[in-house]
C-alpha cells in the first residue's frame, strides 16, 4: 500500500483564472440564498419560539430523561402530554424517533425554559458549525481562491443548514461528526472515523448505509470503530428506556414508515413522504395516486438496493473518496430524510466543487460535469421556497450528483484536479 504523493507538476502548476460567469454566479447565488436564510428567520422565528419547531420533541425528550419518565420516552400519548405541558398546547405530538441515548444531550437544556433552551441549542449548533468549517477548510482552498469569503458563504447559503438552525434540529451535529470523520480518514485513522460515524446513530437511517458500504468495501478498521460506537450507544439507550420500550420504538418506526400513506397518519406524526428528497419521497410523490402502496414500497426497496450495490461495486481507491460516495448514497436511500437532513451533503458538495471548479477555466468536459452537478445539488433545496409540498423533486438532482460521483470518481480526471493547491490525500486504499 502506498500513500499518494502529489507530483511537482501538480503542486507547482499555476491555478487557472476563474471565468467571469463562475465569479458572477458565486456572488449572486450566495447572496440570494443567504437572503432566503435571513428572511426565513425574520418571518418564522416567532412561530418557532412559540413551540412549533422540531426542537419541541428534542427538548421534551431531554426533560423525560431527566425527570424519571425515560421508560415512557416512545409512548405517543406521554410525549404529547409533556410537549403540551412544557412547550405549548398542540393537537398532535412531534414523536421522538431517535435512539434514546440522544436524549441525554438535551438533558441539560431541559433545565431551562423552552425559549432559553432554544437559543442555547442554537448556540450549540453555531459552535458545531464553526468546528465543521474548521474541519472542511482544507478541502475549500480552491473555492477561497475565487473569493476569500466564499467558503464561509457556502455554510450560510446552504438552505438545509438554515433549516436545521431555525428548527433547532440535530442535523448539524451529524454534519460535524461526519466532517471530523473525513479528517480522520485523511489521516489514516479509520477506527476513529468509524467511531465518529457510529456516534451519529441518532440518525441511524443515514449512518447505517454508510457503515454497510464501508463493510462491503472491506474497510475493517472503520467497521470495527462503527461497531464499537454502535454497541456503546445501543447499551446506553437500552439501559435508559428498558426492554419494554424497545418494542414500542420499533412499532412506532413501523407506523411512521409503512402506514404514512394515510393522510390521518401523516397528520398524527407530522410527516409526509412527499417532503422527503430521497428515493422514498420520489416514488411516493410520483406514484401515490396511481399505484398501490405495496408496489411503491417494493420499488423503493429495489431501487435502494440497486443504488447500494452500484456504489459497493464501484469502490473508490481512497478512504476519503469512499466517504463522499457513502454520504451521498446514504442520503438517497435513507428511508426518512427531510430538508435539514441534507446538511450532511455539504461535505461531498464542497469537496467536489473545490476539486473541479477550475475545470470551468480549462474546459475539461468531465470536470465541468462534476462541478455543475455539485452546484445543482447545492442550489436544489431552494425548491422549499417554491414547491414545498413537492420537495421530493430534490431527489432528482441528488440522483444526478450521485451518478456523476460514481461515474467519475475512479477516472483519471478525479486525480487531475486534486492538487491545484498542493494538498495531497494521505488516505489509503487498504
Secondary structure, DSSP 8 states (H G I E B T S, - for coil): -------HHHHHS------HHHHHHHHHHHHHHHHHHHHHHHHHHHHHHTT-STHHHHHHHHHHHHTT-GGGTT-HHHHHHHHHHHT---SS-----S-GGGGGTTTTGGGS-HHHHHHHHHHHHHHHHHHHHHHHGGGGHHHHHH-TTHHHHHHHH-HHHHHHHHHT-SHHHHHHHHHHHHHHHHTT-HHHHHHHHHHTGGGHHHHHHHHHHHHHTT-HHHHHHHHHHHHHHHHHHHHHH-HHHHHHHHHHHHHTTGGGGSHHHHHHHT--GGG--SHHHHHHHHHTTTS-HHHHHHHHHHHHHHHHHHHHHS--SSHHHHHHHHHHHHHHH-SS--GGGGGGHHHHHHHHHHHHTTHHHHT-HHHHHHHHHHHHHHHHTTHHHH-GGGGGGHHHHHHHHHHHHHHHTTSHHHHHTTTTT---------
